[in-house]
Amino acid sequence: MYPTQTIEFIKALLTGWKLSETVMEDGKINFMDIPAIIAAAPALWTGFVGIDKVDDEMAHIDDEGKAEIKAVIAEFVVADDEELEALVEETMQMVLDVVGLSKRFVLYFKK
């Protein structure tokens, strides 16, 4: 199974972390940061809108899907192959943890 939503979710997380680093580079958020925030918005939205599909995709992921996830992560980081493999494994576990936690939180949201 191709992990379409999983990849979008990982892109959203990485984009958010990169945005945070960029925006907080000077230690504060100001009007100069608005273009970076606006540029990141589509990836953030796309990544979280289908989060309910991620655990199913991860349960059926194959080597091709893992390779795609590795390629996405490689776009954001500078790491040798061993470090990149470790990041991929840790990211995949984190994705499952975040998705599980988000499903639990939804159960407790105030109505």
HUKAVEN-V598472 format. One record per residue. N is the residue number from 1. RES is the residue in three letters. PHI is phi in whole degrees, -180 to 180 (NA if undefined). D_FIRST is the distance of its C-alpha to the first C-alpha in Angstrom with 2 decimals. Layout:
n:N res:RES phi:PHI d_first:D_FIRST
n:N res:RES phi:PHI d_first:D_FIRST
This chain:
n:1 res:MET phi:NA d_first:0.00
n:2 res:TYR phi:-78 d_first:3.77
n:3 res:PRO phi:-85 d_first:6.18
n:4 res:THR phi:-55 d_first:8.77
n:5 res:GLN phi:-71 d_first:11.07
n:6 res:THR phi:-62 d_first:10.94
n:7 res:ILE phi:-64 d_first:12.14
n:8 res:GLU phi:-62 d_first:14.65
n:9 res:PHE phi:-66 d_first:15.85
n:10 res:ILE phi:-63 d_first:16.43
n:11 res:LYS phi:-60 d_first:18.22
n:12 res:ALA phi:-63 d_first:20.27
n:13 res:LEU phi:-62 d_first:21.32
n:14 res:LEU phi:-66 d_first:22.29
n:15 res:THR phi:-64 d_first:24.02
n:16 res:GLY phi:-63 d_first:25.87
n:17 res:TRP phi:-65 d_first:27.03
n:18 res:LYS phi:-65 d_first:28.15
n:19 res:LEU phi:-61 d_first:29.88
n:20 res:SER phi:-59 d_first:31.64
n:21 res:GLU phi:-63 d_first:32.89
n:22 res:THR phi:-66 d_first:34.11
n:23 res:VAL phi:-67 d_first:35.76
n:24 res:MET phi:-91 d_first:37.40
n:25 res:GLU phi:-57 d_first:38.65
n:26 res:ASP phi:-97 d_first:42.11
n:27 res:GLY phi:85 d_first:41.84
n:28 res:LYS phi:-153 d_first:41.90
n:29 res:ILE phi:-102 d_first:40.14
n:30 res:ASN phi:-145 d_first:42.20
n:31 res:PHE phi:-62 d_first:42.20
n:32 res:MET phi:-68 d_first:41.27
n:33 res:ASP phi:-87 d_first:37.81
n:34 res:ILE phi:-57 d_first:37.02
n:35 res:PRO phi:-60 d_first:35.53
n:36 res:ALA phi:-66 d_first:33.02
n:37 res:ILE phi:-67 d_first:32.10
n:38 res:ILE phi:-64 d_first:31.76
n:39 res:ALA phi:-64 d_first:29.63
n:40 res:ALA phi:-83 d_first:27.15
n:41 res:ALA phi:-54 d_first:27.02
n:42 res:PRO phi:-60 d_first:24.29
n:43 res:ALA phi:-66 d_first:21.75
n:44 res:LEU phi:-66 d_first:22.84
n:45 res:TRP phi:-64 d_first:22.56
n:46 res:THR phi:-60 d_first:19.13
n:47 res:GLY phi:-69 d_first:17.82
n:48 res:PHE phi:-100 d_first:19.32
n:49 res:VAL phi:-66 d_first:19.19
n:50 res:GLY phi:-117 d_first:15.72
n:51 res:ILE phi:-58 d_first:15.91
n:52 res:ASP phi:-68 d_first:15.52
n:53 res:LYS phi:-91 d_first:11.76
n:54 res:VAL phi:-65 d_first:11.25
n:55 res:ASP phi:-64 d_first:11.88
n:56 res:ASP phi:-67 d_first:9.34
n:57 res:GLU phi:-61 d_first:6.53
n:58 res:MET phi:-67 d_first:8.60
n:59 res:ALA phi:-68 d_first:9.04
n:60 res:HIS phi:-116 d_first:5.70
n:61 res:ILE phi:-69 d_first:5.46
n:62 res:ASP phi:-116 d_first:6.49
n:63 res:ASP phi:-62 d_first:9.61
n:64 res:GLU phi:-64 d_first:8.64
n:65 res:GLY phi:-64 d_first:7.13
n:66 res:LYS phi:-63 d_first:10.33
n:67 res:ALA phi:-64 d_first:12.35
n:68 res:GLU phi:-65 d_first:11.61
n:69 res:ILE phi:-63 d_first:12.66
n:70 res:LYS phi:-61 d_first:15.58
n:71 res:ALA phi:-64 d_first:16.58
n:72 res:VAL phi:-64 d_first:16.77
n:73 res:ILE phi:-63 d_first:18.85
n:74 res:ALA phi:-62 d_first:20.95
n:75 res:GLU phi:-66 d_first:21.99
n:76 res:PHE phi:-103 d_first:23.73
n:77 res:VAL phi:-125 d_first:25.29
n:78 res:VAL phi:-112 d_first:27.66
n:79 res:ALA phi:-154 d_first:26.83
n:80 res:ASP phi:-74 d_first:27.07
n:81 res:ASP phi:-62 d_first:24.10
n:82 res:GLU phi:-65 d_first:24.89
n:83 res:GLU phi:-65 d_first:25.24
n:84 res:LEU phi:-64 d_first:22.05
n:85 res:GLU phi:-60 d_first:20.11
n:86 res:ALA phi:-64 d_first:21.92
n:87 res:LEU phi:-62 d_first:21.14
n:88 res:VAL phi:-62 d_first:17.38
n:89 res:GLU phi:-62 d_first:17.61
n:90 res:GLU phi:-66 d_first:20.05
n:91 res:THR phi:-66 d_first:18.12
n:92 res:MET phi:-63 d_first:14.99
n:93 res:GLN phi:-67 d_first:17.54
n:94 res:MET phi:-62 d_first:19.44
n:95 res:VAL phi:-59 d_first:16.57
n:96 res:LEU phi:-62 d_first:16.15
n:97 res:ASP phi:-65 d_first:19.97
n:98 res:VAL phi:-65 d_first:20.43
n:99 res:VAL phi:-64 d_first:18.06
n:100 res:GLY phi:-61 d_first:19.85
n:101 res:LEU phi:-65 d_first:23.17
n:102 res:SER phi:-64 d_first:22.59
n:103 res:LYS phi:-66 d_first:21.93
n:104 res:ARG phi:-67 d_first:25.15
n:105 res:PHE phi:-61 d_first:27.11
n:106 res:VAL phi:-57 d_first:26.30
n:107 res:LEU phi:-64 d_first:27.98
n:108 res:TYR phi:-103 d_first:31.09
n:109 res:PHE phi:-58 d_first:31.47
n:110 res:LYS phi:-70 d_first:34.95
n:111 res:LYS phi:-102 d_first:35.26
